[in-house]
Amino acid sequence: MEPAESKSTLYIEVGQCKTVPASSWSVVFLYQFCACNNYKIILVDTQKNCSQSHNNKDTHNKWGEFCLPPSMLSNSVMKWSELPEIVKSCDLPAIVDAREIVCYAGLCTVLRRLVMSADAQDPSKNLISLLGFRQTSLKTCSEVSLWTKLCEVQAPTDLTRLLQECRIEKRQRLTSIPESIQVLETSLSEPVTTFNAVYRQQKLKKTNLCTDNTETEHKEGAGKSNGPSLKTAYKSAAIITDKRKYKQSIYGDRTKGDEFKNEETDVKKDVTISMAQLHVQEDSTLNVVTTMDFNRSASNSSRTTCASKEERAQITASISNKSASDTNRTTCTSKEGGAQITASISNKSASDTSITSHVSNDECAQRTEDGTKESNSGQQCDALTPTEHQEGPLQNETTETKSKKKSSAKKSATQRSLPTLEHTFAEGPDLTLVDVALFPYIQCFVAYVNELGCTDVLRTIPFVLRWCANMRDMPGVVDTLVECGSTILEMPSDFCCDELMSLAHAKKRCSSQETEVGKGKSRKAVKAAVKRELPGILEKLQRHHLQVTFDDKLVNTELDWDSFPAEVNPCQDVDEKRAKNKRSQVESLVAGVKMLANKICTIVDFCSGGGHVGIVLAHLLPECHVVMIENNEESLRRAVDRVISIGLKNVTLYQSNIDYYIGKFDIGVSLHACGVATDLVLSKCLHQQAAFVSSPCCYGGLQDTHLITYPRSQRYQTAGVTCDEYFIVGHAAEQTSWNFDTEHSKRGKVCMGIIDQDRASAAQEHGYHVDLCSLQPSTCSPKNNLLIGWHKERDHCVL
């Protein structure tokens, strides 16, 4: 926890005219929207000349660019050279905690931090809901998340380019919609996909039913009293009917006959009220099922009582075993009583008088498929035949199969009957951090189009315009825009009418069908592609002499863990079996770093997680400065607690994506950085000519991004290795397992070597010497490759 008497510091980039660049618009907007006041704000001046970017003071009003609100103008201004080293080592915006050992860098990371601190300051506002379901909004890095990439990369880049074109190039017309706007339009036109979509649909359905029932009751007239809800009416009618039958079985019609007649009248009234409500429902399946249940209840209530004690006992037992919906089945010992009860359960209306007690299997199957003979609890209500009581494995298997099919069919029918969630906001029906982050950019784009006088182009993005209207209707949004100096523009209502949205949706669907063929293969399809194409790919690599060789030079990697503080040992976070493997993995990386590090150097532990590698390095090399970078909030929190507990003074921690760190360093380290993250680490190291010790992971997750493309080396590209072939090898590398002697594991090891050999070749093309090794022992992880490299011109860094 941070000290209560001190505040964290928020660093925002501004121009000399106190205008805010596109990269910080969302931060200023959210800061004002949440009414944050628990941060010390430092304005960082990164512009050399105000006239180079703004011709006059009112430029931001014309083009929709943000300026600082009056409440933020009095804050301190610092030049980039005056910033502390922890801030200069990352891209802005950034937040530095009061202890000055943790920095939160990057747009989405800062936005999430502002929301959490504002909610902690005033929980009554429920600002934490902006983080969405399970608080995952904008939590994932831009290489994986569409929304993070849109908010952090695409939208700021597109709007910066637009402003540059309108000011410097004097552009007078809009030739195309920016890519970020097109991505948002496509996402808004598609069905809502959220983790809790089914729950939200069920909740929406209940709301619609309550609304429809209320409207029906008003239509019936003011003179009638409000009847019970559907659920209440159904349960009360069923309970009253069962109670009346139970009393009849005990007393017969000889006593309390008038009371039974009154009860029967009340039941009919309840059923009539419930039936009126049923007709309002949109779900035809539920309507048919519930109507059948009420007919059955009415029929049961009109049955004559049984004269014999045996029949009374049978009915008493059946009633006691039945639920409110009369769905549980009973076994009849008397042939006549069994026939009568079976007929009572399976009748279709109260007027049926001739019902047989034997129903064919075909008829039962037909009733299950069309759903007309299912009760409210989901159990089948057809009659029991003598064969259904037979015991044996075959009968049990058949019953289980039928139950699974019925459950699957019912689940599908239920999902089809649920209402569709609408894209009121970007991620679905709820306002989230994505909407707050994107809205300033879209608002600027609308102002830009309006100034150029080409508003007709907005007809091509009706879903975005409807989203903008929904955002402006949210409390506090318009006021915040005014405080930030943005122009409020209202678009004509016909720009986002249903006809335009339907037309746009049809175009998006056709284009997606044309462009997404073969995209998004299932696991089964990927497995088939690996089996079909991998042999040819391996043969192709062999023809071009792309052989994989391992140089296992790591020796004597063991560390004396007993001499370390308890917080250094990985067993603090995992069980002993995993801790043993984790210790072996850490030992291999530490041994590689010791081969490269001099007495004073900066070591960066990328994707540091809970700090297993970085904390050990900081403890063993106290004269070196260790930087740990982790994007996951929970993992970073554990690392911070461990660093403070141990009392390490040579550690700085960042919560950010890898590409937001721009500081200088000598050695880059990563243990099992997933997929593309390993290549981002190596790319950072190559850019600074820093040495690296990296153990890759998640080869099947490799994909082209806005920063990384594959293959990585010219050597593999010259050999004609295509992107698809490369990814097939990556998927085959995922076949490794803890059973290292299987054929799949051996083939996976070869494919891992192919991918890592490409990474090594890319480094060699940049003047590096690279060794491809294995973690020691190699059984400490299925992903046990280790890349150790250093630039040939910096051999003096090696011990």
GITAFEN-V117317 format. One record per residue. RES is the residue in one small letter. PHI is phi in whole degrees, -180 to 180 (999 if undefined). Layout:
BEGIN
res & phi
RES & PHI
RES & PHI
END
This chain:
BEGIN
res & phi
m & 999
e & -81
p & -60
a & -69
e & -84
s & -115
k & -119
s & -74
t & -114
l & -104
y & -105
i & -122
e & -79
v & -139
g & -92
q & -67
c & -89
k & 61
t & -94
v & -107
p & -67
a & -58
s & -66
s & -116
w & -56
s & -64
v & -67
v & -64
f & -62
l & -67
y & -61
q & -75
f & -65
c & -86
a & 56
c & -73
n & -144
n & -107
y & -129
k & -88
i & -103
i & -117
l & -91
v & -103
d & -87
t & -114
q & -94
k & -81
n & -144
c & -64
s & -70
q & -71
s & -113
h & -139
n & -82
n & -152
k & -71
d & -96
t & -62
h & -66
n & -72
k & -71
w & -102
g & 81
e & -72
f & -84
c & -121
l & -69
p & -64
p & -56
s & -70
m & -107
l & -71
s & -85
n & -77
s & -68
v & -117
m & -128
k & -83
w & -59
s & -68
e & -90
l & -71
p & -65
e & -61
i & -65
v & -88
k & -66
s & -88
c & -143
d & -76
l & -89
p & -74
a & -152
i & -126
v & -113
d & -72
a & -64
r & -80
e & 61
i & -119
v & -125
c & -123
y & -106
a & -120
g & 102
l & -60
c & -68
t & -63
v & -66
l & -60
r & -64
r & -65
l & -63
v & -64
m & -65
s & -72
a & -67
d & -69
a & -67
q & -72
d & -143
p & -64
s & -65
k & -77
n & 55
l & -69
i & -63
s & -66
l & -64
l & -80
g & 78
f & -64
r & 58
q & 56
t & -107
s & -65
l & 57
k & -90
t & -87
c & -70
s & -69
e & -73
v & -116
s & -96
l & -63
w & -71
t & -64
k & -64
l & -65
c & -78
e & -88
v & -115
q & -68
a & -63
p & -61
t & -65
d & -63
l & -72
t & -63
r & -66
l & -63
l & -64
q & -66
e & -66
c & -75
r & -95
i & -87
e & -88
k & 52
r & -71
q & -113
r & -149
l & -99
t & -87
s & -157
i & -76
p & -57
e & -60
s & -63
i & -67
q & -65
v & -63
l & -65
e & -62
t & -63
s & -64
l & -71
s & -85
e & -94
p & -61
v & -70
t & -125
t & -131
f & -62
n & -110
a & -62
v & -64
y & -62
r & -67
q & -66
q & -64
k & -65
l & -65
k & -64
k & -62
t & -64
n & -65
l & -64
c & -63
t & -66
d & -65
n & -63
t & -65
e & -64
t & -65
e & -66
h & -68
k & -69
e & -69
g & 120
a & -73
g & -72
k & -88
s & -79
n & -67
g & -80
p & -70
s & -68
l & -58
k & -66
t & -67
a & -63
y & -63
k & -65
s & -66
a & -64
a & -66
i & -68
i & -62
t & -63
d & -65
k & -64
r & -65
k & -66
y & -64
k & -65
q & -64
s & -67
i & -88
y & -101
g & 72
d & -91
r & -80
t & -129
k & 54
g & -65
d & -64
e & -64
f & -67
k & -64
n & -65
e & -64
e & -65
t & -63
d & -62
v & -61
k & -62
k & -65
d & -61
v & -65
t & -62
i & -62
s & -65
m & -65
a & -63
q & -74
l & -64
h & -68
v & -79
q & -70
e & -83
d & -81
s & -68
t & -65
l & -63
n & -64
v & -66
v & -63
t & -69
t & -62
m & -61
d & -65
f & -68
n & -61
r & -65
s & -64
a & -65
s & -66
n & -63
s & -72
s & -96
r & -73
t & -77
t & -76
c & -85
a & -84
s & -84
k & -64
e & -64
e & -68
r & -62
a & -63
q & -65
i & -67
t & -60
a & -65
s & -67
i & -69
s & -67
n & -91
k & -86
s & -86
a & -62
s & -91
d & 61
t & -103
n & -74
r & -93
t & -122
t & -104
c & -98
t & -87
s & -96
k & -64
e & -69
g & -63
g & -63
a & -64
q & -67
i & -70
t & -60
a & -64
s & -64
i & -73
s & -99
n & -70
k & -102
s & -152
a & -69
s & -90
d & -68
t & -119
s & -118
i & -127
t & -86
s & -92
h & -115
v & -117
s & -70
n & -65
d & -63
e & -67
c & -64
a & -63
q & -63
r & -67
t & -67
e & -70
d & -82
g & 77
t & -84
k & -121
e & -110
s & -88
n & -66
s & -89
g & 93
q & -93
q & -75
c & -114
d & -77
a & -75
l & -89
t & -101
p & -57
t & -70
e & -74
h & -93
q & -73
e & -103
g & 139
p & -61
l & -65
q & -66
n & -64
e & -66
t & -64
t & -63
e & -65
t & -64
k & -62
s & -64
k & -65
k & -63
k & -65
s & -65
s & -66
a & -64
k & -66
k & -63
s & -65
a & -63
t & -65
q & -65
r & -68
s & -82
l & -75
p & -69
t & -85
l & -77
e & -102
h & -83
t & -62
f & -129
a & -61
e & -94
g & 148
p & -80
d & -113
l & -72
t & -129
l & -64
v & -60
d & -63
v & -66
a & -72
l & -86
f & -59
p & -59
y & -71
i & -66
q & -62
c & -65
f & -64
v & -63
a & -64
y & -63
v & -65
n & -64
e & -67
l & -76
g & 74
c & -121
t & -69
d & -63
v & -66
l & -69
r & -66
t & -84
i & -128
p & -66
f & -69
v & -66
l & -67
r & -64
w & -62
c & -61
a & -64
n & -64
m & -67
r & -67
d & -78
m & -73
p & -59
g & 90
v & -70
v & -64
d & -61
t & -67
l & -61
v & -63
e & -63
c & -87
g & 77
s & -91
t & -83
i & -93
l & -118
e & -103
m & -87
p & -56
s & -65
d & -74
f & -73
c & -127
c & -75
d & -64
e & -65
l & -67
m & -68
s & -65
l & -65
a & -63
h & -64
a & -65
k & -65
k & -63
r & -66
c & -66
s & -66
s & -69
q & -68
e & -80
t & -98
e & -109
v & -69
g & 81
k & -95
g & 69
k & -68
s & -75
r & -62
k & -66
a & -67
v & -65
k & -62
a & -67
a & -65
v & -62
k & -65
r & -82
e & -108
l & -61
p & -57
g & -67
i & -67
l & -63
e & -66
k & -64
l & -65
q & -68
r & -64
h & -95
h & 60
l & -93
q & -90
v & -102
t & -127
f & -107
d & -121
d & -85
k & -98
l & -73
v & -135
n & 53
t & -94
e & -69
l & -116
d & -87
w & -66
d & -67
s & -86
f & -86
p & -60
a & -59
e & -71
v & -77
n & -73
p & -63
c & -66
q & -68
d & -109
v & -131
d & -72
e & -65
k & -63
r & -68
a & -62
k & -63
n & -65
k & -65
r & -62
s & -64
q & -63
v & -64
e & -60
s & -67
l & -69
v & -64
a & -63
g & -66
v & -66
k & -62
m & -69
l & -109
a & -81
n & -95
k & -68
i & -127
c & -156
t & -106
i & -116
v & -110
d & -98
f & -77
c & 51
s & -74
g & 60
g & -81
g & 90
h & -60
v & -84
g & -61
i & -68
v & -64
l & -64
a & -65
h & -74
l & -81
l & -122
p & -65
e & -85
c & -92
h & -99
v & -111
v & -111
m & -114
i & -119
e & -146
n & -91
n & -80
e & -66
e & -66
s & -64
l & -64
r & -62
r & -64
a & -65
v & -62
d & -62
r & -70
v & -63
i & -67
s & -65
i & -75
g & 87
l & -71
k & -108
n & -110
v & -129
t & -127
l & -120
y & -126
q & -103
s & -168
n & -74
i & -61
d & -72
y & -83
y & -87
i & -124
g & -74
k & -84
f & -154
d & -106
i & -136
g & -107
v & -128
s & -152
l & -114
h & 57
a & -72
c & -73
g & 54
v & -63
a & -58
t & -60
d & -72
l & -65
v & -64
l & -63
s & -64
k & -62
c & -66
l & -64
h & -64
q & -103
q & 55
a & -90
a & -72
f & -144
v & -134
s & -138
s & -113
p & -74
c & -158
c & 54
y & -65
g & -72
g & -93
l & -67
q & -161
d & -68
t & -129
h & -72
l & -116
i & -128
t & -130
y & -127
p & -65
r & -82
s & -104
q & -65
r & -61
y & -73
q & -67
t & -65
a & -73
g & 84
v & -75
t & -81
c & -64
d & -65
e & -63
y & -62
f & -70
i & -65
v & -63
g & -62
h & -65
a & -66
a & -67
e & -77
q & -80
t & -67
s & -151
w & -72
n & -91
f & -74
d & -95
t & -76
e & -64
h & -63
s & -66
k & -65
r & -67
g & -63
k & -62
v & -62
c & -69
m & -60
g & -63
i & -64
i & -63
d & -72
q & -67
d & -64
r & -63
a & -65
s & -65
a & -63
a & -70
q & -64
e & -69
h & -103
g & 86
y & -103
h & -102
v & -129
d & -112
l & -99
c & -118
s & -125
l & -62
q & -116
p & -72
s & -68
t & -85
c & -77
s & -167
p & -63
k & -95
n & -114
n & -78
l & -142
l & -103
i & -123
g & -144
w & -150
h & -74
k & -67
e & -83
r & -122
d & -64
h & -67
c & -79
v & -85
l & -66
END
